[in-house]
Amino acid sequence: MNLKIEPGFVPAIAVDANPATRRLITGTELYAREVVRRLPAVAPELGWTFYASRPAPGLGVDLTVLPLPRLWSQARLPIELARRRPALLLVLAHVVPAWCPVPAVTVFHDLAFERFPNAYGPRERAYLRWTTRSAAARCRALVAVSDATRRDLADFYGVDPARVSVVHPGGGETPVEPARADDERRLAGLDIEGPFALCVGRIEPRKNQLAALAAVERVPGLLLVCAGRIVDPAMGARLAASPHCRLVGHVDDAVRDLLYRRAEVLLFPSLYEGFGFPVLEALRQGLPCVLSQAGSLPEVAGEAALYADDPEGIAEAVERLRAQPELRARLAADGRRRAQSFTWERTAEGVAEVVRAAVGLPLPGPARSAPRPSTR
């Protein structure tokens, strides 16, 4: 759509910043938080207004708080949009108001509810399908966090891939804390002793930690440490019952980084990922990874990881890393280099470019692109 923009016009951009204000931080909330913080700096020519249902003092931007305990995105936000009439609404997770009085751009993170529908209740699954299909059909422009998510939008909803801009998340540039003298004591406090493989993610069938456990049980002297909230109690019980596994639950950033720097390998046999933040977190630490080839994982890690899709193959990959120090060193170096291409600055720039195009503004200076590393 070609829009005529008068000289000096500053388009007003409303941003649904609500995910950035939540206390429990998963990939979606992290993405929203980091992008919101950077948008005013990467696109100062746009008039940003950030809306949320609750305050978030540490976010670093001025929030317009519109309190409402329920149905905020479907009721309270649209009323404000109708009153203010911004040029565009930017939604950083794909719940666009059913009644949206202004054009919208939205970000799609994954379509796990389509790939694994049994992991969701009927009402939740129906709501996600309705909001995703509606957003894909009505939004002026679409953003996906990976080529894998863009393919899913085409496969499940018939979205023309040309309508979808891929803007990878960041996080590879985060400073890495060096090893500390009290690391061993802190690990012992988590009941972790000796060499261990690490799994990071919610305990649920899609994350496939049981395959990682079956692999670790084939490797003498290796422990599996699973960091993540237990979503599937039966699966959590099976992991906890094994003498080869430790469940440490949802951990803060300091403990997470401790586990990354002291682990022998990251095992990530996930059956589906829209992006895969734990993989990027491991790469930036120089921690070798053994990954499945599901979803976006080869897109994130490329040649900086080993790939296996069953317990036997995972175990063989771990044994290769143990037997070949040069392979381990190469993967560590390649992983750090690859992680550096995934920065939040580039993510915010990529989102801002989509917004500029949606309101008819030219790009400032030479065209810049968000990170899109080649896939394996």
C-alpha positions in Angstrom: 0.0 0.0 0.0 1.5 3.4 -1.1 0.7 6.1 1.4 1.4 9.8 0.8 3.3 11.3 3.7 3.5 15.1 4.1 6.9 16.6 4.9 7.4 16.9 8.6 4.7 14.5 9.4 5.5 12.3 12.5 3.4 9.1 12.4 2.0 8.1 15.8 2.7 4.5 16.5 0.9 2.7 19.3 2.7 -0.3 20.8 1.1 -3.1 22.7 3.8 -3.4 25.3 1.8 -5.6 27.7 4.0 -8.7 27.3 7.0 -6.7 28.3 5.5 -5.9 31.7 4.8 -9.5 32.8 6.7 -10.9 35.7 7.3 -14.4 34.3 9.7 -14.0 31.5 9.7 -16.5 28.6 10.9 -16.0 25.0 7.9 -13.9 24.1 8.2 -11.5 27.1 11.9 -11.2 26.6 11.4 -10.3 22.9 8.9 -7.6 23.8 10.9 -6.2 26.6 14.1 -5.8 24.6 12.5 -4.5 21.5 10.4 -1.9 23.4 13.5 -0.6 25.1 15.2 0.1 21.8 12.5 1.3 19.4 12.6 5.0 20.4 16.4 5.1 19.7 16.4 3.2 16.5 13.5 5.1 15.0 13.3 8.5 16.6 11.4 9.9 13.7 8.3 7.9 14.7 6.0 9.0 17.5 6.0 5.9 19.8 3.4 5.5 22.5 3.7 2.3 24.6 0.5 0.9 26.2 0.2 -1.7 29.0 -2.3 -2.8 31.6 0.2 -2.5 34.5 3.3 -0.4 35.3 6.9 -1.7 34.7 9.3 0.8 36.3 12.4 -0.9 35.0 11.4 -1.1 31.4 13.1 2.2 30.4 10.3 3.8 28.4 7.3 5.9 29.4 4.3 3.6 29.6 0.7 4.7 29.2 -1.0 2.4 31.7 -4.6 1.5 31.0 -5.7 -0.7 33.9 -8.1 -3.6 33.2 -7.7 -7.0 34.8 -9.2 -9.1 32.0 -9.7 -8.8 28.2 -7.2 -5.9 28.1 -6.1 -6.4 24.5 -9.7 -7.1 23.2 -11.5 -4.3 25.1 -9.4 -1.6 26.8 -6.7 -1.1 24.2 -9.1 -0.8 21.2 -11.1 1.9 23.0 -7.9 3.9 23.5 -7.0 3.4 19.8 -10.4 4.6 18.7 -9.9 7.7 20.9 -6.3 8.5 19.8 -6.3 7.3 16.2 -2.6 6.5 15.8 -1.3 5.7 12.3 -0.5 2.1 13.3 -0.7 -0.4 16.1 2.4 -2.6 16.6 1.6 -5.9 18.4 4.7 -7.7 19.7 2.9 -11.0 20.2 0.2 -12.1 17.8 -3.0 -11.2 19.7 -4.4 -8.3 17.7 -7.7 -6.9 18.9 -10.7 -8.4 17.2 -12.0 -4.9 16.7 -9.0 -2.8 15.8 -9.9 0.7 14.6 -6.4 1.3 13.1 -4.0 -0.6 10.8 -1.8 -3.1 12.6 1.6 -4.9 12.3 2.1 -8.0 14.4 4.9 -10.4 15.4 4.4 -14.2 15.2 6.7 -16.2 17.5 5.5 -19.8 16.9 2.5 -21.9 16.0 3.1 -24.6 18.6 -0.6 -24.9 19.1 -1.0 -26.2 15.5 2.1 -28.5 15.6 1.1 -29.9 19.1 -2.6 -29.3 19.6 -2.9 -31.9 22.3 -0.7 -29.8 24.6 -3.4 -27.2 24.8 -6.9 -27.2 26.2 -9.8 -26.9 23.7 -10.7 -23.3 24.7 -7.1 -22.1 24.6 -6.4 -23.8 21.3 -9.5 -22.3 19.8 -8.6 -18.9 21.0 -5.1 -19.1 19.7 -6.3 -20.3 16.3 -8.9 -17.6 16.0 -6.5 -14.7 17.0 -3.7 -16.0 14.8 -5.8 -16.5 11.7 -7.5 -13.1 12.3 -4.2 -11.3 12.7 -2.6 -13.0 9.7 -5.6 -12.0 7.5 -6.1 -8.4 8.7 -2.7 -7.0 9.5 -1.0 -4.6 7.1 2.3 -6.3 7.6 3.5 -9.5 9.4 6.8 -10.2 11.2 8.0 -13.7 12.0 10.9 -14.5 14.4 12.3 -17.2 12.0 11.9 -18.7 8.6 10.4 -21.7 10.3 7.5 -19.6 11.7 7.1 -18.0 8.3 6.7 -21.4 6.7 4.2 -22.4 9.4 2.1 -19.3 8.6 2.0 -20.4 5.0 1.3 -24.1 5.8 -1.4 -23.6 8.3 -3.1 -20.3 7.2 -2.1 -19.9 3.6 -0.2 -16.7 4.2 1.8 -15.6 1.2 5.4 -15.7 2.4 6.1 -12.5 0.6 3.9 -10.7 3.2 6.1 -11.9 6.1 9.3 -10.2 7.1 11.7 -12.4 9.1 13.3 -10.6 12.0 15.3 -12.8 14.3 15.4 -12.1 18.0 18.6 -11.0 19.7 20.5 -12.0 22.8 23.8 -13.2 21.4 25.6 -10.0 22.4 24.9 -10.3 26.2 28.2 -10.1 28.2 29.2 -13.5 29.5 30.2 -13.8 33.2 33.5 -15.6 33.7 33.9 -18.6 35.9 33.7 -17.8 39.6 35.6 -19.3 42.5 32.3 -20.4 44.2 30.9 -22.1 41.1 31.4 -25.6 42.6 29.8 -24.7 45.9 26.8 -23.2 44.1 26.4 -26.3 41.9 26.6 -28.5 45.0 23.8 -26.5 46.5 21.7 -27.6 43.5 22.8 -31.3 44.1 24.9 -31.2 41.0 28.3 -33.0 41.1 30.6 -34.1 38.3 30.1 -33.7 34.5 26.6 -32.8 33.4 24.6 -32.2 30.2 22.1 -29.4 30.3 18.5 -29.1 29.1 16.8 -25.7 29.4 13.1 -25.3 28.8 9.7 -26.1 30.3 9.2 -29.7 31.2 6.7 -30.9 28.6 6.5 -33.5 25.8 7.3 -30.9 23.0 10.7 -30.2 24.7 11.5 -33.9 24.7 13.7 -34.1 27.8 13.0 -37.8 28.1 15.0 -38.3 24.9 17.9 -36.4 26.5 17.7 -38.5 29.6 17.7 -41.7 27.5 20.8 -40.4 25.8 22.6 -39.5 29.0 21.9 -42.9 30.4 24.0 -44.3 27.6 27.0 -42.1 28.5 29.0 -43.3 31.6 29.5 -40.7 34.3 27.2 -38.1 32.9 24.3 -36.4 34.7 21.4 -34.6 33.0 20.3 -31.3 34.6 16.9 -29.9 33.5 16.2 -26.2 34.2 12.7 -25.2 33.5 9.2 -25.1 35.0 7.3 -28.4 35.1 4.3 -28.1 32.8 3.7 -31.9 32.5 3.7 -33.4 36.0 3.9 -37.0 34.7 7.0 -36.2 32.6 8.5 -34.3 35.5 8.0 -37.3 37.8 9.7 -39.6 35.3 12.7 -37.3 35.1 12.9 -36.9 38.9 12.8 -40.6 39.4 16.0 -41.2 37.5 19.3 -41.2 39.4 20.9 -39.7 36.3 18.7 -36.5 36.3 18.4 -33.4 38.4 15.4 -31.0 38.1 16.3 -27.5 39.3 13.1 -25.8 38.2 12.8 -22.3 36.8 16.0 -20.5 37.6 17.1 -16.8 37.6 19.6 -15.5 35.1 22.6 -15.9 37.4 21.9 -19.6 38.0 21.1 -20.1 34.3 24.4 -18.6 33.3 26.2 -20.7 35.9 24.7 -23.9 34.4 25.7 -22.8 30.9 29.3 -22.1 31.7 29.8 -25.3 33.7 27.9 -27.8 31.6 29.6 -30.2 29.3 27.0 -29.9 26.5 23.6 -28.5 25.8 21.1 -31.1 24.8 18.1 -29.7 23.0 16.1 -32.5 21.4 13.0 -30.3 21.0 10.3 -31.5 18.6 9.4 -27.9 17.6 10.8 -24.4 18.1 9.7 -21.1 16.7 13.2 -19.8 17.6 15.0 -21.5 20.5 16.5 -19.0 23.0 18.4 -21.6 25.0 20.4 -22.5 21.9 21.5 -18.9 21.4 22.3 -18.6 25.1 24.5 -21.7 24.9 26.2 -20.5 21.7 27.2 -17.2 23.2 28.8 -19.0 26.1 30.8 -21.3 23.8 28.9 -24.3 25.1 28.7 -27.1 22.4 25.2 -28.1 21.5 23.5 -31.3 20.3 20.2 -30.3 18.7 17.3 -31.8 16.9 16.6 -30.5 13.4 13.1 -29.4 14.3 11.7 -26.0 13.4 14.1 -23.2 13.6 17.0 -24.8 15.4 19.3 -25.4 12.3 18.4 -21.8 11.4 19.8 -20.5 14.7 22.8 -22.7 15.1 23.8 -23.5 11.6 27.2 -25.4 11.4 28.0 -24.4 15.0 26.2 -27.4 16.5 25.8 -31.2 16.1 22.4 -32.6 15.2 20.7 -35.8 16.3 17.1 -36.7 16.5 17.0 -39.9 18.7 18.7 -41.0 22.0 21.3 -43.2 20.3 22.3 -40.4 18.0 22.4 -37.8 20.8 24.6 -40.2 22.9 27.0 -40.7 19.9 27.3 -37.0 19.4 28.1 -36.5 23.1 30.8 -39.2 22.9 32.3 -37.5 19.8 32.6 -34.2 21.8 34.3 -36.1 24.6 36.7 -37.9 22.3 37.6 -35.0 20.0 38.8 -31.9 21.8 39.4 -30.1 18.5 35.7 -30.6 17.5 34.7 -29.2 20.9 37.0 -26.2 20.5 35.7 -25.5 16.9 32.1 -25.6 17.9 32.8 -23.3 20.9 34.5 -20.7 18.7 31.9 -21.0 15.9 29.1 -20.7 18.4 30.4 -17.5 19.9 30.9 -16.0 16.4 27.4 -17.0 15.2 25.7 -15.7 18.4 27.2 -12.2 17.7 25.0 -11.8 14.7 21.8 -12.1 16.8 21.6 -8.7 18.6 18.6 -6.9 20.0 19.7 -3.7 18.3 19.4 -5.4 14.9 16.0 -6.9 16.0 14.6 -3.5 16.9 16.0 -2.0 13.7 14.3 -4.8 11.7 10.9 -4.3 13.4 11.2 -0.5 12.9 11.9 -1.0 9.2 8.6 -3.0 8.9 6.8 -0.3 10.7 8.3 2.5 8.6 7.2 0.7 5.4 3.7 0.1 6.8 3.1 3.8 7.3 4.8 4.8 4.1 8.1 6.2 5.4 11.4 5.6 3.5 14.3 3.9 5.2 16.8 6.3 6.8 19.9 6.1 4.7 21.2 2.8 3.3 18.9 -0.1 3.7 19.6 -2.2 6.8 18.5 -5.8 7.3 17.8 -7.8 10.4 19.9 -10.9 11.0 19.1 -13.8 8.7 21.9 -16.3 8.9 21.9 -19.0 6.4 20.3 -22.3 7.4 22.2 -25.6 7.7 
